[in-house]
Amino acid sequence: MESVRARRPRPTARRSPSEWTLDGLALGGVLLNCLIITVGWLSLPASVPSHFGFSGTPTTWSGRAVLWLLPSVSLLIFTGLTVLGRYPHVFNYPWPITTKNADRQYRLARLLLGWVKLEVVWLFAYITAGLVEVAKGRASGLGAWLAPVVTVVLLGTIGACLLKAYRAR
C-alpha cells in the first residue's frame, strides 16, 4: 500500500528571497556565536558558567572549552534544518496536501523552519554572549525573563505559521 507522503507532489517552487534572507541572517548568528568566543577567549577565566537555574543565575561552572558547545550545536541545528527544508513533501501536515495547495504549503513549511532556525541560532548567540559576560564578572546571569520570552516567541512563530498554512489549505 502506497503511503500518503509517497503520493504527494514534489516541490517545484524555488526558494523565495525571504527564505534566502532568513538563512543568511541565521548563518550570521552562527558566525557571531563563534566570533564572541574567539574575541573574548584570551580574557576568559579558566571556568565559565555552564548551567543556569530558573532565575537565570549560574548553578554550574565548567572549563572555558565548554563554550564551544553552543556554536557547535548552533551549526548543527543550522545545517540540519537547512537540509530538512529541502524535503517539505515528507513533513507531517495536519491537512491533505494536493497539487493545488502543495507549493504554498511547502513554502510556508520552509519559512517556518527558516524562522525557527533563525530564532534558535540567535538565542544561542545571546546565551554565548551572556556566558562570556557572566564569566568576566560583568553580569550576574542571563535573566529570569529569558525562558518565558523564548517560549512565547517560538510558540508565536509556530502558531502564526500554522495559521497561515491553515488558511492556505
C-alpha positions as CSV (number, residue, x, y, z in Angstrom):
1,M,0.0,0.0,0.0
2,E,1.4,3.4,-1.0
3,S,1.8,6.0,1.7
4,V,0.2,9.4,1.7
5,R,3.6,11.0,1.6
6,A,4.7,9.0,-1.4
7,R,1.7,10.3,-3.4
8,R,2.3,13.9,-2.5
9,P,3.6,16.2,-5.3
10,R,7.3,17.0,-5.2
11,P,8.3,20.6,-4.5
12,T,8.5,22.7,-7.7
13,A,8.9,26.2,-6.3
14,R,12.3,27.6,-5.8
15,R,13.4,29.1,-2.5
16,S,12.0,32.6,-2.0
17,P,14.0,35.7,-1.3
18,S,12.6,35.6,2.3
19,E,14.0,32.1,2.7
20,W,17.4,33.2,1.5
21,T,17.3,36.2,3.8
22,L,16.4,34.1,6.8
23,D,19.2,31.6,6.1
24,G,21.7,34.5,5.7
25,L,20.7,36.0,9.0
26,A,20.8,32.6,10.7
27,L,24.3,31.9,9.3
28,G,25.3,35.4,10.6
29,G,24.1,34.2,14.0
30,V,26.3,31.1,13.8
31,L,29.3,33.2,12.8
32,L,28.6,35.7,15.6
33,N,28.4,32.9,18.1
34,C,32.0,31.8,17.1
35,L,33.2,35.4,17.0
36,I,32.0,36.1,20.5
37,I,34.1,33.3,21.9
38,T,37.1,33.9,19.7
39,V,37.4,37.6,20.6
40,G,36.9,37.0,24.3
41,W,38.9,33.8,24.6
42,L,42.2,35.1,26.0
43,S,40.5,37.3,28.6
44,L,38.1,34.5,29.8
45,P,38.8,32.9,33.2
46,A,39.5,29.2,33.5
47,S,35.9,28.4,34.5
48,V,32.7,29.7,32.9
49,P,29.1,29.2,33.7
50,S,27.7,26.0,32.1
51,H,24.2,25.8,33.5
52,F,21.7,28.3,34.7
53,G,18.7,27.9,37.1
54,F,15.2,29.2,36.5
55,S,16.2,32.6,38.0
56,G,18.8,33.0,35.2
57,T,21.8,32.7,37.6
58,P,24.6,30.2,37.1
59,T,24.3,27.0,39.0
60,T,27.3,25.1,37.5
61,W,30.7,26.2,36.2
62,S,33.0,24.3,33.8
63,G,36.2,24.8,31.9
64,R,36.0,27.5,29.2
65,A,36.2,25.0,26.4
66,V,32.5,24.2,27.1
67,L,31.7,27.5,25.4
68,W,32.4,25.9,22.0
69,L,29.5,23.5,22.6
70,L,27.0,26.3,21.8
71,P,28.4,27.3,18.4
72,S,28.8,23.6,17.5
73,V,25.1,22.9,18.3
74,S,24.1,26.1,16.6
75,L,25.9,25.0,13.4
76,L,24.4,21.5,13.7
77,I,20.9,23.0,14.0
78,F,21.5,25.4,11.1
79,T,22.8,22.6,8.9
80,G,20.1,20.1,9.9
81,L,17.2,22.4,9.4
82,T,18.7,23.7,6.1
83,V,18.9,20.1,4.8
84,L,15.5,19.2,6.2
85,G,14.0,22.2,4.4
86,R,14.8,20.6,1.0
87,Y,12.2,17.9,1.7
88,P,9.0,19.6,2.7
89,H,7.0,16.9,0.9
90,V,7.9,14.4,3.7
91,F,6.7,16.6,6.6
92,N,3.6,15.8,8.6
93,Y,0.8,18.2,7.8
94,P,-2.5,18.5,9.6
95,W,-4.4,18.6,6.3
96,P,-4.2,16.9,3.0
97,I,-1.5,18.2,0.5
98,T,-2.8,18.4,-3.0
99,T,-1.4,19.5,-6.3
100,K,-3.4,22.7,-5.8
101,N,-2.0,23.7,-2.4
102,A,1.4,21.9,-2.4
103,D,3.6,24.7,-3.4
104,R,2.1,27.1,-0.9
105,Q,2.1,24.6,1.9
106,Y,5.7,23.6,1.2
107,R,6.8,27.3,1.1
108,L,5.1,28.0,4.4
109,A,6.7,24.9,6.0
110,R,10.2,26.0,4.7
111,L,9.5,29.5,6.1
112,L,8.6,28.1,9.5
113,L,11.9,26.1,9.5
114,G,13.7,29.3,8.5
115,W,12.2,31.4,11.3
116,V,12.8,28.7,13.9
117,K,16.4,28.2,12.7
118,L,17.0,32.0,12.9
119,E,15.4,32.3,16.4
120,V,17.3,29.3,17.9
121,V,20.7,30.3,16.4
122,W,20.4,33.9,17.6
123,L,19.2,32.6,21.0
124,F,22.4,30.5,21.2
125,A,24.5,33.6,20.2
126,Y,22.7,35.6,23.0
127,I,23.4,32.8,25.5
128,T,27.0,32.7,24.5
129,A,27.4,36.4,24.9
130,G,25.7,36.1,28.3
131,L,28.0,33.3,29.4
132,V,31.1,35.4,28.5
133,E,29.7,38.4,30.4
134,V,29.0,36.3,33.5
135,A,32.4,34.6,33.3
136,K,34.1,38.0,33.1
137,G,32.1,39.3,36.1
138,R,30.2,41.9,34.1
139,A,26.8,40.2,34.6
140,S,25.2,38.0,37.3
141,G,23.1,35.8,35.0
142,L,21.0,35.6,31.8
143,G,17.8,36.9,33.4
144,A,14.7,35.2,34.6
145,W,12.8,36.6,31.6
146,L,14.8,34.6,29.0
147,A,12.9,31.3,29.2
148,P,9.4,32.8,29.1
149,V,10.3,35.2,26.3
150,V,11.9,32.4,24.2
151,T,8.9,30.2,24.8
152,V,6.4,32.9,23.7
153,V,8.5,33.8,20.6
154,L,8.9,30.2,19.4
155,L,5.3,29.3,20.1
156,G,4.1,32.5,18.5
157,T,6.2,31.8,15.4
158,I,4.8,28.3,15.1
159,G,1.3,29.4,15.7
160,A,1.5,32.2,13.1
161,C,2.9,29.9,10.5
162,L,0.3,27.2,11.3
163,L,-2.5,29.8,11.0
164,K,-1.2,30.9,7.6
165,A,-0.9,27.3,6.5
166,Y,-4.4,26.6,7.7
167,R,-5.8,29.5,5.7
168,A,-3.9,28.3,2.6
169,R,-5.1,24.7,2.7
